Amino acid sequence: MFEINNKLKDRYFRIAGIPLSAIVVMLLYSLLTHQAEIVWTVADFFFLLFVASGLWFGNIKIQYIFRSYLYSIKRISLRLLARFAVTFGFSFILSFILFALWNYLLHQSLHKTSTIVELQLISVLISLQVSSIYEIVYLNKERESDIVKIERTEKSKIQAQLDSLKNQVDPHFIFNSLNTLSYLISQNPGSAKLFNDTLARVYRYILIKKEKDLVLLKEEIEFASNYFYLLKIRYQYGLKMTITIDDIVSENYLLPPLSVQILIENAIKHNHFTDKIPLNIVVTVIKDHVTVTNNRNIKQFDIQSSQIGLKNLSERYLLITDKNISINDSKENFNVVLPLLKS
């Protein structure tokens, strides 16, 4: 209990509370027993101050000793009952001994036993009140500590979820890109070098930026362009992409990394396209959001996917930005809106 009280910083409470307790004992005894004419001496006050100090610090000590037992009781009502029972028992015994000593030393046994009992009961009631104050403050501290623990646990849980989601973002196109590079080396060495440099930039971006929660819109758009270039080399005229930025400063906005890439990859994965029926991907940046739209031509034998990419993206947005993406699916077009954050 000493540890708890030190944390509560109750020094000034004790300095003011102990003398006040002694004064209250004198006043209440005079009022409740209708002995307003009783004359309290300086010696009486100091002895009552000694009694108040003994009860105050004694209860703190006794509560410290029994703390591990008291706080093993889960039900707060039973814990409070046990705590007050300990306070009452200790205060009753100690105050009786001290007031009997006070009567013997200062009043030569002139006071009746009833006087001692009355003073004793007043002191016990004050001890219970003070104990209640400590308990309320401690329970509040305990609640604050629990809240902090819950917040830390929740934060750790969210961070673990986020790390897990980030690890799912590693692109699946690397293998196909290496096959394309191998083909270009033998057929078009100039294009092979450009393809290799672009692939290096794309993969470097993935390795570095996926560890971040947010990246600049400008960097993400540049990455999407490089990523699309690799796809364009592979699919030739069957794939088209247009990027439109509507009069905003892209350096001033943020979004989770690889967001646009996931949507481009998702469009290619689920749609059939040829040179005659190309897949058109339109990336539009306007105001505070990015819209990625593609025409729909679902593969005839497309296996129902688990939508991990979109689910991943949606969960990342919620965890990082507390915002959600908007998905609009029609017969002709598939459209996803990504909210942007001000940097």
HELIX and SHEET records of a PDB file:
HELIX    1   1 PHE A    2  LEU A    8  1                                   7    
HELIX    2   2 ARG A   11  LEU A   32  1                                  22    
HELIX    3   3 VAL A   42  LEU A   70  1                                  29    
HELIX    4   4 ILE A   76  LEU A  106  1                                  31    
HELIX    5   5 THR A  113  ASN A  167  1                                  55    
HELIX    6   6 ILE A  174  GLN A  187  1                                  14    
HELIX    7   7 PRO A  189  LYS A  209  1                                  21    
HELIX    8   8 LEU A  217  TYR A  235  1                                  19    
HELIX    9   9 GLN A  236  GLY A  238  5                                   3    
HELIX   10  10 SER A  250  ASN A  252  5                                   3    
HELIX   11  11 SER A  259  HIS A  270  1                                  12    
HELIX   12  12 ILE A  308  THR A  321  1                                  14    
SHEET    1   A 3 VAL A 215  LEU A 216  0                                        
SHEET    2   A 3 TYR A 253  LEU A 255 -1                                        
SHEET    3   A 3 LEU A 341  LYS A 342 -1                                        
SHEET    1   B 5 LEU A 239  ASP A 246  0                                        
SHEET    2   B 5 LEU A 279  ILE A 286  1                                        
SHEET    3   B 5 HIS A 289  ASN A 295 -1                                        
SHEET    4   B 5 ASN A 333  PRO A 339 -1                                        
SHEET    5   B 5 SER A 326  ASP A 329 -1                                        
END                                                                             
